[in-house]
């Protein structure tokens, strides 16, 4: 997992609320870890469903195999109850 000192510079510098897309992408990266997260693109998180585009079928299979663990980790940051793959 990446160290916080590596992630913090990418966060918004103002005290405004973090944009939802950035919060979702950050939550995915923290939950999945950098290697797996870099092989799947977060498209959105809508109504508790994380929409992902997997780089290939092997990545999709790997994510599906650990979905319960990913959802537990994601729920520590965002309310997310399902992962759905999109083109």
Secondary structure, DSSP 8 states (H G I E B T S, - for coil): ---HHHHHTTS-SSSS---HHHHHHHHHHHHH-HHHHTTEEEEEEETTEEEEEESSHHHHHHHHHTHHHHHHHHHTTS---EEEE--
